[in-house]
Amino acid sequence: MERCFSVWPKLAVLCGACLLAVLVSALLASCDSRKQQAVALDKGIVIKRRVIDFGQVLTPDVLTEQVLFENQSKTIARLIDTRASCSCAVGKLKPEVIQPGNQAVIDLTLEVRQAGVYQHSVFFSFDVDGQRAHKSVRLKVKACSPFEVSPRRIEVDFDRRKTDGFCQEGVLLIRRAGDYVESASSSITAAQTIIGSEQDDDAGVRQVPWTFRLPGNLSGGVLSGDLTFICVAAGKREHISVPISGAVRGNLRVSEPVLHLGVIEAGDASPREVWLESADGQSFRVTRAESDLEWLKVTADPDRTDSGHRLLVGLARSLPTRTTKLDGEIRVHTDLPGAERWRIPAKGFVVVADTSGSAR
């Protein structure tokens, strides 16, 4: 009798193990069945072209393409969701309910506004007999501007004592009919830009010559700015910028061609020093020194009349109410021959302490 009672716990454990094995086997079979159904659904929803390569186009443009969709499953397929990886891509399926064995058309649209390589996807989700099937179409295109300017950068380096200004010639290419150059301007006030007449080459590309000029009486110093062409492409304006950099040399030498002020605290009263020298040792005076930044005060040392002068650059009495970026220039006028003038770019930050904090 005691032996019978000792066998029952072992039988219970064995039965439990068998029941658990049956449940796991049933669960795995169910998962495998669902997986097979999903694979079958995925194979039943067919998009004829999964990748659309538009090649190379000119901006701006709206690209369209149609792709056939076929329901090869045995049940109705309903479109329940459409989304894209970018707002510039759109996909529409007509009709949204496809009977078994029928086809539908996917209308794809890709808008390219700027030059670059576009690679985006449009995703479709379908309901097929209560199961979800997902498909996608990938869109690819290389978009180029219809305009090309040469040279792409203007390097300025001339001595105002030896040459009467600076001249740079270039050409702007236009690759699409109907597009044109509207105007050109420079951030350097004294500069002049002349746009010539269009000329056609053998490949049908129009060439627009242009000339950029700086006067010989331009203030000396580091030069930076942009030459901007305003063009019209497919009825839309497009700005094409050509960076301008370099220096205008003259009879003045500056210890700080670009004055990096760094971070200045609002209460800092110590000025920065900038030294001016005549290149040929002439005596001169600084007739005026000023800044286009209202937060900076520039003072010339009045006691120096030989070949060296000192400028003191500090904060003005009126200060900003918050931390402010300094990005301007200091203008120096002298009585050297030709009324020598100079520009010194000034960059930095003025930090204002926060006094609005409340006690805790």
GIMOFEN-V764305 format. One record per residue. RES is the residue in one small letter. OMEGA is omega in whole degrees, 0 to 359 (* if undefined). Layout:
res/omega
RES/OMEGA
RES/OMEGA
This chain:
res/omega
m/179
e/179
r/180
c/180
f/181
s/181
v/185
w/179
p/180
k/178
l/180
a/179
v/181
l/179
c/178
g/179
a/179
c/179
l/179
l/179
a/178
v/181
l/179
v/180
s/179
a/179
l/179
l/179
a/179
s/179
c/180
d/179
s/178
r/179
k/178
q/177
q/180
a/178
v/179
a/178
l/180
d/178
k/182
g/178
i/189
v/171
i/189
k/180
r/183
r/181
v/177
i/179
d/181
f/180
g/182
q/181
v/177
l/179
t/347
p/181
d/175
v/185
l/180
t/179
e/177
q/180
v/179
l/175
f/182
e/177
n/181
q/178
s/183
k/180
t/181
i/175
a/180
r/176
l/182
i/181
d/175
t/177
r/182
a/180
s/179
c/180
s/179
c/181
a/181
v/176
g/179
k/181
l/179
k/349
p/182
e/176
v/185
i/179
q/178
p/179
g/181
n/178
q/175
a/183
v/174
i/175
d/181
l/179
t/177
l/180
e/178
v/183
r/184
q/178
a/179
g/178
v/181
y/173
q/183
h/181
s/173
v/186
f/179
f/176
s/183
f/172
d/180
v/179
d/177
g/179
q/180
r/174
a/184
h/177
k/180
s/175
v/182
r/181
l/181
k/176
v/172
k/183
a/181
c/176
s/176
p/181
f/174
e/183
v/178
s/358
p/182
r/178
r/177
i/178
e/182
v/175
d/178
f/179
d/184
r/177
r/187
k/183
t/183
d/175
g/185
f/180
c/176
q/177
e/180
g/181
v/177
l/181
l/178
i/188
r/182
r/179
a/179
g/177
d/183
y/176
v/182
e/181
s/177
a/179
s/181
s/176
s/174
i/191
t/185
a/184
a/177
q/179
t/181
i/178
i/181
g/181
s/180
e/176
q/179
d/175
d/185
d/182
a/180
g/177
v/180
r/179
q/178
v/179
p/177
w/180
t/179
f/183
r/173
l/181
p/181
g/180
n/179
l/179
s/179
g/177
g/179
v/184
l/176
s/180
g/182
d/167
l/186
t/174
f/174
i/183
c/178
v/180
a/180
a/178
g/182
k/181
r/179
e/180
h/178
i/185
s/175
v/180
p/177
i/179
s/179
g/183
a/172
v/183
r/181
g/184
n/181
l/176
r/185
v/181
s/180
e/179
p/172
v/183
l/177
h/184
l/181
g/180
v/181
i/175
e/186
a/181
g/182
d/182
a/183
s/182
p/172
r/182
e/174
v/183
w/178
l/178
e/174
s/183
a/181
d/175
g/180
q/172
s/180
f/175
r/170
v/183
t/178
r/176
a/185
e/178
s/176
d/175
l/184
e/182
w/182
l/175
k/181
v/180
t/176
a/178
d/186
p/186
d/183
r/180
t/179
d/185
s/179
g/178
h/180
r/173
l/176
l/182
v/181
g/181
l/176
a/180
r/178
s/185
l/176
p/181
t/178
r/179
t/187
t/176
k/176
l/179
d/182
g/180
e/175
i/181
r/182
v/176
h/181
t/176
d/175
l/180
p/182
g/182
a/185
e/177
r/184
w/176
r/178
i/177
p/180
a/183
k/178
g/180
f/170
v/182
v/179
v/181
a/180
d/181
t/184
s/182
g/180
s/180
a/180
r/*
